Amino acid sequence: MELNITLADPTHNVAVLGVSDRNLKIIREALGINITARDNTIRMSGDSEPVGQAAHVFDKLIESAKKNKPLSREDLLDTIATASRHRHSHATHAVDPTPQNPIKQHIKRSPSSQLDVYLRGRSIRAATEGQKHYIDAILKHDLTFCVGPAGTGKTYLAVAAAVSMLKHGEVRKLVLVRPAVEAGEKLGFLPGTMQDKVNPYLRPLLDALHDMMEFDHIERFMACDLIEIIPLAFMRGRTLNDALIILDEAQNTTKPQMMMFLTRLGHGSKMIITGDTSQIDLDKPNDSGLIDAIRRLRRTKGVAQVALQPTDIVRHSLVQRIVEAYGTPKPSKIDLNFIDDKDYENTHRDASKSSNVTNTSQDEDSQ
């Protein structure tokens, strides 16, 4: 589909297009369409739905320019998110009078639990029952905890769900967070800029993104602030609205850090917190904020707790045998819903060596 919009008043060009065409770049990357502007004419091409969304956004930009109140960057992102949600809701009503999240509808219809991402022809599919349960928990809850051994897809599926929701316009931003904690060795002072110093800790999140988006696509989204990858230390004082926030390697957060992170959740946002309680690298493993948060929030409505097991490992076939050889404990019979403080202290006395978090998901209907 192609659509042209003519700007009647050239004096409004900067307010509509943004300084150095900033607004064009944001809309282009958020909606995945081609946009050019020349001689007071905006030309758009792409699929009919995102082109229609872009037209709605430009209407708002032109209206604001006429009132001499140009939209800020945050206002523009809000307008794009609103346009996306409105059109997805309209499409859903055309099929079913009950409004539902389009990805949730897909999961309910398809037992394969696959998520579509930005790479053409690429979709991410749950490989085990535990992974299907994990994806379902993410889509149904605003806060999801997932623990499990290495190779179970905790981070990968969280990023896949996030990318799919961004593509469908259900969130307007992804924030991927990790604590900057070394795995048992001290690297000292690293050279380079601040970004150079934190990149090694954030690399696993980028690796997952590269399986779902082209490199230049990721680069543009990060430049437009649609995707943000940051260390946990930089989260203090922020409120994140209409975003999907992932905290990876959460076993290496302290209790105060975990509380700080959880309270960043804003309106229309979701959080996914992942970790492996058998790989705690803190000086005092009992101070793990992940274990503490699971205990504190075990009965909280809207919170899901999922534990993936060695049978959910989907890396090389040797990984499962390696995990078993290193003594990852079998699933515990203790239900997090009924664990008391004394049991908690006994169970997690040495969290760096063992994990007894059980396979638990708290659906809102069960509260």
Secondary structure, DSSP 8 states (H G I E B T S, - for coil): -EEEEE-S-GGGHHHHH-GGGHHHHHHHHHHT-EEEEETTEEEEES-HHHHHHHHHHHHHHHHHHHTT----HHHHHHHHHHHHHHHHHHHHHHH-SS---HHHHHHHH-TT-EEE-SSTT-EEE--SHHHHHHHHHHHH-SEEEEE--TTS-HHHHHHHHHHHHHHTTS-SEEEEEE----SSS---S--S-HHHHHHHHHHHHHHHHHTTS-HHHHHHHHHTTSEEEEEGGGGTT--B-SEEEEE-SGGG-BHHHHHHHHTTB-TT-EEEEEE-TT---SSSGGGBHHHHHHHHTTT-TTEEEEE--GGG--S-HHHHHHHHHTT-----S--GGG--HHHHHHHTTTTTT----------GGG-
